[in-house]
């Protein structure tokens, strides 16, 4: 694929988009890239403030012709323009039309389900990799499970991950959550993103979204509700199903559970209560009263918060022979922003530069980070300071 650019960053002037622009500019000065977005003045200001050496494209999310003008010139589009159901659908459509790889930071599984229904078949036929959810939603869970399974070197029946993190929230994230509102019952399916006929009765019976507050074996911590579990579990289950379909099964009737990890029983109970209350507010008209008091789009945690943040995932893998192995993923930097920008940028660069992507050059579809990027992305992330370890 010979293109003018290696990467185009769409939604560059948003909070996370700006962090992505900084990441590319600081770490890859020789990158051939461009920025794109809806507001020309903001794009020019961003370019001047960061002293960017890249081209600029102005494209409203509904202007398909303007979107195509940059999509057809690049190997990869990375989108930070959320809510993605509102701003990024036509970008994906253009990527599928022009056989341009795509990645983003969405956690909007209902939107990803729509992409699968509309674009998976053509992208698969053309070898185009459309890989949503390459930020904190859902790389730590998805690649962490992939790492745990592949390094166990034998079939795995179940993985439970316990996530802990320190960071802040941005207006873009809260805007997405409040825009989504309550999802219809069919969109709450634990296997929402799975291909048809890939769920066994055993998997269905052991994949509920329930959680409990109790000690985490082998640690001093307690489990509770996981902040991003609702989004991440669907992505991991799609990965497992796609590997099954491509003869690289995680294990017979593989199941996955995601929980939060907290330093005490009280912390687990309090945080779980707060999270449940927040989700209830989002699902009711009360969200209209609460939204004005939260960060606005373009706002986010300050540099100190971003620099002092971190995330960790403890993965407990139950092997089919009855044994257990433990793995850990860790990253410094606020998970939702500093680490997310790192993860999605490295995902885009993996698509642009790797010559050993999983399943070969002709493989494509609406994929996941594990299936579409796999070990090449893990290698890049480890070089960028995100650790993956066997701690058994």
N, C-alpha and C positions, 0 to 999 in steps of 0.2 A: 504494500500500500504506500504509494508515493504521494505525499501531500505537502502543502506549503508549511503547515504547522504540525508540531508533534502533539500539542495540547491547546485547546481553547477553554478558558474558564468563563462559564456563564453565571451571571448573578454575582459578579465580582465586587459590587459596591455594598452588598449586605455585610452583616457582622462577620459571619464565617467566611464569606467570599473574600473579604479583605485579608483575613488571616491566611487564606490559601494563596492569594497574590503575594503576600509577604514571604510565604514559605517557598514558593517557586523562585521568586526574585533573589532571596538570600542564599538558597541552597543549590540552585541550578542556573547559574548566570549564563550558561551557553544554550539554554533551552530555547527552542523556536516555538513561541507561543503567542497567544492573543487573549485579550479580555473582552467580554461582551456583557451587555445588560440593557435595561430599558431607558436609562437616563444618561444622555451624552455628557451633560455638564458634570455629573457625579463621576462618570468614568474618567473624564479628563482630569478632574481634581485628584482622584485616586492615583492616576498615573504620575502626576506631578509630585504628589506628596511622598510616594514610594520610589520615585525616580525609576519608573519602569521602562524597560527597553522592549516594548511589545506593541503590536497593533491594537486598535480599538474598533469594535463593531457595536452598533446600536441596533437593538432588536427587541421590540415589544413581544411579550409572550404569545400574543395572538397573531403576530405578523409572520406568517409562515415563510414568505419569500425572504424576509430579512434574516430569519433564522437559518434558512438554507444557505444563505450567502457565506456564512462562516463554517457551518457543519461540513459542507462539501470540500473544504480546504484543509481539514485537520484529520489526524489519525484518531484522536480521542477528544470527546467533550466531557468536561467535568462540571456538573451543575451544583451550585450552592443556592439556587433560586427556589426557596420555599415560601409558602406551602407548595409542595411539588404538584399536587393535584390541580392547583390553580395556575402555576407558572411554568411547568416543565414538560407537559405532555407533548406539545408540538416539537420540542427539542428532541425528545426520544423518537418521535415519528420521523423527523428529518434524519436522525442518525440511522434508523433502520432503512430509510430510502437510499441513503448514500453509503451504506455499509461502513459507517463510522462508529467505532466503539464508544461506549458511554458509561459513566459512573456518577454517583451522587451521594448525598448524606441523608436521604429520606428515612423516616421511620413510619411512613404512611402505608401500611400494608394493604389497605383497601385500594389505594392507587396502584401499588405494584401488582395486585391481582388483575386490575384492568390492563396493565401493560402486558402481562402474561397472556391474557385472553386475546389481545389485539395483535401483539407483535412477536410472540415467542416463535411461532412456526416459521415465519419469514426470516427472522434473525438466525434461527438455527440452520435453515437452508443456505443462507448466505455467509455463514461463519462470522456474523456480527455479534460481539459480546455486549449485551446490555446488562450492566451490573449495578443495581440500586443498593442502597443501605451499606455504604462503605465508610461510614464514620463510626462514632461510638455505638450507634445503631447501624450495623450489627456485627462489626468486625471482631471485637473481643470474644463474643459468644460463638460466632460462626467459625472463625479461624482457630479459636481456642479448642472447640470440639474437634475440628479437623486435625489439629496438632495432637490432641490427646489420643484420638483413634489411630492415626497413622504411626505414632510413636509407641503405641502399645504392642504393635506387631502381631496382633491376633484379634479375632472378632470381639467387638464390644457390644454388650446388650443394653447398657444404659450409661448416660453421663448426667451428673448433676453439677451445675456451676453455682458458686456463691460469689456474687459480685460486691465489691466495696469501692467507694470512690469519694473524692473531695473536689468540689468545683462550684460553678455558678450557673445561672440561667440567662438566656438572651431573649430579646423580644421576638426574634424569629421563631424560636422553639415554642414559646408560649402562644404565639399567633397560630402556629400549626395546630397545636393541641386544641385551642378554642375554635378554630375553623372546622376541625374534624367533628367535634361534638359527639353525641351518642351514635354508635354504629349499629346498623341493623343486625339481627341475630345471625344471619348467614355470614356476615363479615367478622363475627367473633369465633368462628370455627378454628380450633387449634391447628387444623391442617389446611387453612385457607389457601396457602400458596403451593400446596402439593399438586403435582400432576394427577390426572384422573386415574383412579384405580391403583393407587400406590400406598394405601393405608390398610393395614391388617386390623382384625378385630382386637388383637392384643395391644397394638399401638393405640387404637382408639380408646380402649378401656384404661390406659395408663398414661394419658397425656392431658389431664385436666389442668386448668389454671389455678388450682388451689395452692395454698401455702400454709405453713405453720411456724410459730415461734418456738424454737427448741434449740438445744446445743448442737453445734456443728462438730461431729466426731473428729477427734484429733486436733482440735483447736480450742481456744478460750472464747470463741465468738458464738453468736446466736443467729439463726436464720430468721428471715421475715420476708415481707413482700419485696420483690425486685422491681425497681423503678421502670426498667425497660423490658421486663420479661414478656409482656404481651406482644411486643414487636419482635423481639429477638427469637423467641421460641419458634415462631412461624418460619423464619428465615432458616434456622438450623434444620428444621424438619424438611424444608424444601431441598436443602443440600443433601441430606441423607437419602431422600427419594431419588434425586438426580444421580447420585453415585450408584444407587441400586440399579437404576435403568441403564447405567453405563458399565455395569459389571464390576464395580469397585465398592461393594457394600460395606457399610460401617459394621454391620452385624445383623443377624436375623432378628426381625421385629424390634429394631433399635428404637429406644425412647430417650427423651431429653427433658430435663427439668431445670428451670432457672429461678434462683432465689437471691435475696439480698443478704449480705453479711454485715453484722453489727457487733460492736465491742461489748455489749451487755444485753441482758434480757430486757431491761427497761428501754434501752435505745431501740431495740428491735420492735418493741410494742409501740413506742411513741411514733417512730418513723412510719411504721405500717399504718397506724391510725391516720397520720397526716396524709400519706399517699392515697389511702382509700377515700378520705374526705375530699381530696383534690379531684380525684376521678369522678366522684359523685357530683361535685359542683360542675365539672365540665359536661356531664351528661344531663344537666337540667338548665332551665332558663336562668338560674343564678349566675351562670357564667357571664352574662351580659353585665351584671353588677360588679363582678370581681375583675373583669378584664382591664378596666381603666387604671387599676392600681398596680398592674404588673408592667414589666419592661415592654417598651414599644419596639416594633421592627427597626433594626439598625442599632439598637442598644444591646449591651451585654456586659459581662464581668470585666473588671479592670485588669490591667496587665499583671498586677501583683497576684490577684486571684487566679489568673490563668497560669502564671508561672509556678505557684505553690500547690496547684491541684495535682491529683494523681488518680489512677485507677488500678484495681487488682482483681483478678478472677482466679478462684481456686476451683479446679475441675477434678471431680472424683469419678473415675471411670470404672464401671463394673464389667469385668471381662466375662465372656461366656463360659470360661472354665471355673468361675467362682472367685477368682482373685480380684484384687483392686489395685489400681494405680492412680497416682495423683500428679497433676500438672498445674503450672501457674503461669499466668500472663500478667505483666506489670508494665505500666507506662507512667512517666512523670509528665506533669502538665495537666491542666483542667481537661477532663475527658470530653466534655461536650464541645469544646472549641479549640484549644491548642492541640490536643491529641487528635480530635476529629479532623482538623485541617491537615495534620500530618498524614493520617491514615488515608484520607481520600486523595490527597495529592500523590502519595506513593502508589495508590491503586491505579490512578491515571497513568503514572509513569511506567508501571508494570505493563499495562496494556500497550503503551507506546514503544517500549524498548525490549521487552522480554521475547526471546525466540524459543522459549521452552514452556509456553503456557499449557495448562492441563488439557489433555485430549487432542493437542495439535492445532495447527493454524486454521483448519476448516471447521472447527467446533464453534458453535455459537448458540444464541438464544437469550431469553431473559433469565439470567443466571444469578448465582450468589458469589460472595467473595471466595468461599472455599472451593466451589466447583470451577469458577471462571478464572481464579487467580492463584489459589493454592500456595504451594511452596515458593514460587518466585516472589510473591508478595510477602510471605513470612520473612524471607531473606532480606528484602528491602526494609521491612519494618524493624528487624533486628539491627541492621546497620544504622537505622535512624533512632535507635535507643529504646525500642519497645521489646521487652524480653519475653521469650517463650522457654519454659524450663520443665523438665521432668524432675519432680521433687519426691518421687516414690521412695 
